[in-house]
Each structure stands twice: as structure tokens, then as C-alpha cells.
Amino acid sequence: MTRNEFFEIAKTKTVKFGKAAWDYIKLAKMELIVLVAALIVDLVSKSIVEHTMTVGRTKVLIPNFLQLTFIYNPLAAFGSAFGLDKLIGRTATRIIFIVITFVAVGIFGYFMYRNRGKNKVERLAFALIISGAIGNLVDRIFIGEVRDFIEIVYFGLDLGKLGTSFAIFNIADAALVVGVILFLVYILFLHKEPQAEEVADGTSVAADGADAEQAATAENTAEPDNTETPQAVDADNPESPEVTDVPESAAAEKSEENT
């Protein structure tokens, strides 16, 4: 392959990819806007809190309900690592979470692409899940920990093991949760099985075909009506076929003609 041929092939593939990407963007404007917007809000809010609050500081927004508490979370969403940090250490746990996040983003990105132009709830769910995953992925890669700051207080109550407040989280965590909820709503209430419709249509077509075949078979097997009107025997013609049943009126007329 020459250099010119290589560049020509690369140019053709680039143009083809660009056209396909533009066609997808036109069909997926809603989910792409939501994905980018949620990601920007997450990263900007983290940066603002990080530069305006010290670690561990709390700022009350709604008394006994909502407050900001800035922390660095080395674990997964809502401060959970499923015990991996105790088994393999935080560094290995962080690497595992990064790998899992890349795989999850790829899988959900593929499904979002495959469902372009289809149900809006499903597409919105994929967009929120992907944006939340990317938001925390950025923190794990470049900071090593996730910046959390949203804290919901249980109206001043102490709920024992649950404590006095919910686990501190961020916008990315909220996007993930909302995305999962929307996806479950779609699966449980909005999703329609296309295979069921195809099977029903196929059954109907098969039934119609069976009826047509049965009718054709019945028509082919029906005996044709070959009944012919018996002819009178010509007495002058000895080679005339012999007919046993000759109507009396025809015989009388033939006798008159002979006399």
C-alpha cells in the first residue's frame, strides 16, 4: 500500500465516521444535552466546594434537612466499597473501580447508541447513568478520591445504625440513582417486547397460509362434473356408441324419420 492510498483510505473512513456521528447527534440531541449538562454541573459544583470549603466543614442550607459537608471519599458511591478496601487495599480497589467504570460506560454508551430515537425515558436513563459514572471517574483518575459534599439530615433524628444523616454524596451519585430509577420504570412499565408482536404476526400469517393451502387442496381434490347428456343411438350407423338409457321422446322422433 502506497502512502497516497493509505491517506485516501484514512480520509474516506474519517468522512464516513463523521457523517455517522453527525447523524447520531441529530437523533440523540436530548440525551447528549442531558449527559453533558449533568457532567458539567457535577464537576463545576465539586470545584466550587473544593475551593470554598475546607475538608470536614459543614454549611447548613435547610435546617435539620439539607447541608453541605465537604469530604474526600476514597470508596465507591455513598462511601461503600463492599469490603474490597479491607481485602486488597484502597489502591487496588481504586483501580478496580476505574476499570469497572470504563466497562460500564462502554456498555451503557452502546445501549444508548442502539436505542437512539426510541423511548425518551430509556435514553434519559442511559444519559444520567453515563454522566454520573464519568463524573466520579474523573475524580478517581486525577485526584485519587471522589469529592462529596451533599448531606441529607434526618430532621434532627437519630436512627441508630443509620445515624443522623444519609451518606454524603455528590451530583454524579444523584445522577446515577435517578438514571437507575428511570431505567427500572422503563423496564417495568414502558418496555414492550417486539418479539411478541413479531410472533403474533407470524402466527397470523402462518394461519392465513394454512387456510389458503387447505382451500387449494380441497379444490384440487374435488371431482369434476363430467356428466354428459346421453345421445340417441343412430340406427343407420352401426359404429355409433351404444347408449342404454335413451329418452322415449327421442326414440319416437327417430322412428318417425325412418318411416
C-alpha positions as CSV (number, residue, x, y, z in Angstrom):
1,M,0.0,0.0,0.0
2,T,1.4,3.3,-1.0
3,R,1.4,6.4,1.1
4,N,-1.3,8.1,-1.0
5,E,-3.5,5.1,-0.8
6,F,-3.2,5.0,2.9
7,F,-4.2,8.6,3.3
8,E,-7.1,8.2,0.9
9,I,-8.4,5.2,2.9
10,A,-8.0,7.2,6.1
11,K,-9.8,10.2,4.6
12,T,-12.7,8.0,3.4
13,K,-13.1,6.3,6.8
14,T,-12.9,9.7,8.7
15,V,-15.5,11.2,6.5
16,K,-17.7,8.1,6.9
17,F,-17.3,8.2,10.7
18,G,-18.0,11.9,10.8
19,K,-21.2,11.5,8.8
20,A,-22.4,8.7,11.1
21,A,-21.5,10.7,14.2
22,W,-23.5,13.7,12.9
23,D,-26.5,11.5,12.0
24,Y,-26.4,10.1,15.6
25,I,-26.2,13.6,17.1
26,K,-29.2,14.7,15.2
27,L,-31.2,11.7,16.6
28,A,-29.8,11.9,20.2
29,K,-29.8,15.6,21.0
30,M,-31.8,15.2,24.1
31,E,-29.7,12.5,25.9
32,L,-26.4,14.1,24.8
33,I,-27.5,17.5,26.2
34,V,-28.6,15.9,29.5
35,L,-25.3,13.9,29.7
36,V,-23.1,16.9,29.1
37,A,-25.2,19.2,31.3
38,A,-25.2,16.8,34.3
39,L,-21.4,16.2,33.9
40,I,-20.7,19.9,33.8
41,V,-22.9,20.6,36.8
42,D,-21.2,17.8,38.8
43,L,-17.6,18.9,38.0
44,V,-18.3,22.6,38.5
45,S,-20.1,22.1,41.8
46,K,-17.2,19.9,43.1
47,S,-14.7,22.5,42.1
48,I,-16.6,25.3,43.8
49,V,-17.0,23.4,47.0
50,E,-13.3,22.3,47.0
51,H,-12.1,25.9,46.6
52,T,-14.6,27.5,49.1
53,M,-14.8,24.9,51.9
54,T,-12.2,23.1,53.9
55,V,-12.4,19.3,54.4
56,G,-14.9,18.4,57.1
57,R,-16.6,21.8,57.2
58,T,-20.4,22.0,57.2
59,K,-22.7,24.6,55.9
60,V,-26.4,24.4,56.6
61,L,-28.8,25.1,53.8
62,I,-32.1,23.8,55.2
63,P,-32.0,23.3,59.0
64,N,-32.4,19.6,60.0
65,F,-32.7,18.5,56.4
66,L,-30.0,19.6,53.9
67,Q,-26.4,20.8,54.4
68,L,-23.1,20.8,52.7
69,T,-20.3,18.8,54.2
70,F,-17.1,18.6,52.2
71,I,-15.1,15.3,52.3
72,Y,-12.9,13.2,50.1
73,N,-14.3,9.7,49.5
74,P,-11.8,7.0,48.6
75,L,-14.5,4.4,48.2
76,A,-17.5,3.9,45.9
77,A,-20.8,5.8,45.8
78,F,-22.2,6.7,49.2
79,G,-19.0,5.7,50.9
80,S,-19.3,2.0,50.2
81,A,-16.5,-0.3,48.8
82,F,-18.2,-3.6,49.5
83,G,-15.3,-4.7,51.8
84,L,-12.8,-4.6,48.9
85,D,-10.6,-1.9,50.6
86,K,-10.1,-4.3,53.6
87,L,-9.2,-7.2,51.4
88,I,-7.0,-5.8,48.7
89,G,-6.3,-2.2,49.9
90,R,-7.5,1.2,48.7
91,T,-5.1,1.5,45.7
92,A,-6.2,-1.8,44.2
93,T,-9.8,-1.0,45.0
94,R,-9.5,2.3,43.2
95,I,-8.0,0.6,40.1
96,I,-10.9,-2.0,40.1
97,F,-13.5,0.8,40.3
98,I,-11.8,2.7,37.4
99,V,-11.8,-0.5,35.2
100,I,-15.4,-1.3,36.1
101,T,-16.5,2.3,35.4
102,F,-14.8,2.2,31.9
103,V,-16.6,-1.1,31.1
104,A,-20.0,0.3,32.4
105,V,-19.7,3.5,30.4
106,G,-18.9,1.4,27.3
107,I,-21.9,-0.9,27.8
108,F,-24.4,1.8,28.6
109,G,-23.0,4.0,25.8
110,Y,-23.5,1.2,23.4
111,F,-27.1,0.7,24.5
112,M,-27.8,4.5,24.3
113,Y,-26.5,4.4,20.7
114,R,-28.5,1.4,19.8
115,N,-31.7,3.0,21.2
116,R,-31.3,6.4,19.5
117,G,-34.6,7.9,18.5
118,K,-36.6,5.4,20.6
119,N,-38.2,5.7,24.1
120,K,-37.2,9.0,25.8
121,V,-37.3,7.6,29.3
122,E,-34.8,4.9,28.4
123,R,-32.5,7.3,26.6
124,L,-32.6,9.7,29.5
125,A,-31.8,7.0,32.0
126,F,-28.7,5.9,30.0
127,A,-27.5,9.5,29.7
128,L,-27.8,10.1,33.5
129,I,-26.0,6.8,34.3
130,I,-23.2,7.6,32.0
131,S,-22.8,11.2,33.2
132,G,-22.7,10.1,36.8
133,A,-20.2,7.4,36.1
134,I,-17.9,9.7,34.2
135,G,-18.1,12.4,36.9
136,N,-16.8,10.2,39.6
137,L,-14.3,8.5,37.1
138,V,-12.7,11.9,36.6
139,D,-12.2,12.3,40.3
140,R,-10.7,8.9,40.8
141,I,-8.3,9.3,37.9
142,F,-7.0,12.8,38.5
143,I,-7.5,13.2,42.3
144,G,-7.5,9.6,43.5
145,E,-10.6,10.2,45.6
146,V,-14.2,11.4,44.9
147,R,-15.3,14.8,46.2
148,D,-18.6,14.5,48.1
149,F,-20.5,17.4,49.7
150,I,-24.3,16.9,49.8
151,E,-25.6,15.7,53.1
152,I,-29.3,15.0,53.9
153,V,-30.1,15.1,57.7
154,Y,-33.0,13.0,59.1
155,F,-34.8,16.0,60.5
156,G,-32.6,16.0,63.6
157,L,-33.5,12.4,64.5
158,D,-31.0,9.6,65.4
159,L,-32.0,6.4,63.6
160,G,-29.5,4.2,65.3
161,K,-27.4,2.3,62.8
162,L,-28.5,4.7,60.1
163,G,-27.1,7.6,62.1
164,T,-28.4,11.2,62.0
165,S,-27.9,11.7,58.3
166,F,-27.6,9.9,55.0
167,A,-24.3,9.1,53.4
168,I,-22.6,12.2,51.9
169,F,-22.8,12.2,48.1
170,N,-22.4,14.5,45.0
171,I,-24.3,15.4,41.8
172,A,-22.8,12.4,40.0
173,D,-24.2,10.0,42.6
174,A,-27.6,11.6,42.3
175,A,-27.5,11.3,38.5
176,L,-26.6,7.6,38.8
177,V,-29.5,6.9,41.2
178,V,-32.1,8.9,39.1
179,G,-30.8,7.1,36.0
180,V,-31.2,3.7,37.6
181,I,-34.7,4.6,38.8
182,L,-35.8,5.8,35.3
183,F,-34.4,2.6,33.8
184,L,-36.4,0.4,36.2
185,V,-39.5,2.4,35.4
186,Y,-38.9,1.9,31.7
187,I,-38.3,-1.9,32.1
188,L,-41.3,-2.4,34.4
189,F,-43.9,-0.2,32.9
190,L,-42.9,1.1,29.5
191,H,-40.9,-1.6,27.8
192,K,-42.7,-3.6,25.1
193,E,-41.4,-6.9,23.8
194,P,-41.1,-6.6,20.0
195,Q,-40.7,-10.3,19.7
196,A,-44.2,-10.9,21.0
197,E,-45.6,-8.8,18.2
198,E,-43.5,-10.4,15.6
199,V,-44.6,-13.9,16.8
200,A,-48.2,-12.9,16.8
201,D,-47.9,-11.5,13.2
202,G,-46.0,-14.6,12.2
203,T,-48.8,-16.8,13.7
204,S,-51.4,-14.9,11.8
205,V,-49.6,-15.1,8.5
206,A,-49.0,-18.8,9.1
207,A,-52.7,-19.4,9.8
208,D,-53.7,-17.5,6.7
209,G,-51.2,-19.5,4.7
210,A,-52.6,-22.8,6.1
211,D,-56.1,-21.8,5.3
212,A,-55.2,-20.9,1.7
213,E,-53.3,-24.2,1.3
214,Q,-56.2,-26.2,2.7
215,A,-58.6,-24.4,0.3
216,A,-56.3,-25.1,-2.6
217,T,-56.0,-28.7,-1.7
218,A,-59.8,-29.1,-1.4
219,E,-60.3,-27.5,-4.8
220,N,-57.7,-29.8,-6.4
221,T,-59.1,-33.0,-4.9
222,A,-62.8,-32.1,-5.8
223,E,-64.1,-34.5,-8.6
224,P,-65.0,-32.6,-11.8
225,D,-68.6,-32.9,-13.0
226,N,-68.1,-34.8,-16.3
227,T,-71.8,-35.8,-16.7
228,E,-72.8,-35.6,-20.3
229,T,-76.2,-35.7,-21.9
230,P,-76.8,-39.2,-23.3
231,Q,-77.1,-39.3,-27.0
232,A,-79.6,-41.3,-29.1
233,V,-78.4,-44.4,-31.0
234,D,-78.2,-43.9,-34.7
235,A,-79.8,-47.0,-36.3
236,D,-78.2,-46.3,-39.7
237,N,-74.8,-46.0,-38.1
238,P,-73.7,-49.3,-36.6
239,E,-70.5,-47.8,-35.3
240,S,-72.5,-45.4,-33.1
241,P,-71.7,-45.8,-29.4
242,E,-74.2,-47.9,-27.5
243,V,-76.3,-46.0,-25.0
244,T,-78.5,-47.9,-22.7
245,D,-80.7,-45.1,-21.5
246,V,-82.3,-43.3,-24.4
247,P,-85.2,-40.9,-23.7
248,E,-88.6,-42.1,-25.1
249,S,-89.3,-38.8,-26.9
250,A,-86.0,-39.0,-28.8
251,A,-86.7,-42.6,-29.8
252,A,-90.2,-41.8,-31.1
253,E,-88.9,-38.9,-33.2
254,K,-86.2,-41.2,-34.7
255,S,-88.8,-43.8,-35.7
256,E,-91.0,-41.3,-37.4
257,E,-88.0,-40.1,-39.5
258,N,-87.2,-43.7,-40.5
259,T,-90.8,-44.4,-41.7
